[in-house]
Amino acid sequence: MCVSDHNANDKQSGRKARLKISPSPGLHNALWYYRQVTGGYARVTRNAVLIQLARYLPWMPVKNMLYRQIGMRVAPHASVGLMVMFDIFFPEDVTLGEDCIIGYNSTILCHEFTRHTWRRGPVVIGRDVTIGANCTILPGVVIGDGATVSAMSLVNRDVPPGAFVGGIPIRPLH
């Protein structure tokens, strides 16, 4: 295997390898068909209502219970700040590790709809992770145990355990 072959394989590992990419189910942009790929209006509406309620609640045990009701895997002492927005279509693809903290107004997505395709991938936030305010985490991302993501960051790739990253898109910070 030459170096360029090795680099090509690296690009397919991580986030991109975890994404399931499907064509739009019809002639129009893929989002137009969301009810066909997400389980329908009732499921998405239930998820949206419970997520919106949890966004405003200050009580961590109650918030975490609501998140578990929609299928998220949430450790007992995970802390989700005010106004955090989780994916309403596929919340069951989110895992929050023990003692992680997700800062104010962050967004965690498990899907991406585009004109001709849609993508879905799990988001795993490890143990003792700190995510600053106003971050966006894209589908398929794994944030390793003990990592820190600075405020206002776009997490478009995996974060190694113990790393300190930030920016748009993220890069290592020292």
Steps between C-alpha positions, in 0.01 A plus 500: 500500500644837406468814714221646285299176535546519877380864506195409289412229753540747789245732337243218501554418865338691782196718442454434128517125548217518758265697274229316314443690174173447311353660190197727525190277494338718233551770240528790745759589764544226757353701791165508321474123574608509866190320628580198281851462640439604863193304602226753432344815635389361837846373598679818390239721672537304825878531483479874425262569790710308755826655378351850513374439854839370611677801344340728762506276808769568763471156669760258364331175613171604334674616181693173478179301555333686211799433275487130588126497414589583139769234482819689581762316705574736788734424790359575848716809556515646149424873509324677215490878515208731432379519136705205369332363186519128423408336172118466485507240221746246647559571872557127555835547325632726781712368790605722792775371729527528876585849633499661155388861477336648192497880504222748439332508158706225341354284221557126458395360161471137390379581149575724202253553216630633168349548157555146373600296807459471872748373758459348843763419760531451877650763729691372801613743768735324742555507873626825661460696175446877511327667208487878513200719418368543146672197345366294210581129487440329166375143440741211544734681741659330801644724771745300711508480879642806674496720189416871504330689216523879528194721463364583155667205327391289204579136580520345154733210585589273790673645806766274660482425873649779711529743206428872524345623175315802370419716203301480178575227409673360806876477527729419793548785750785528749 
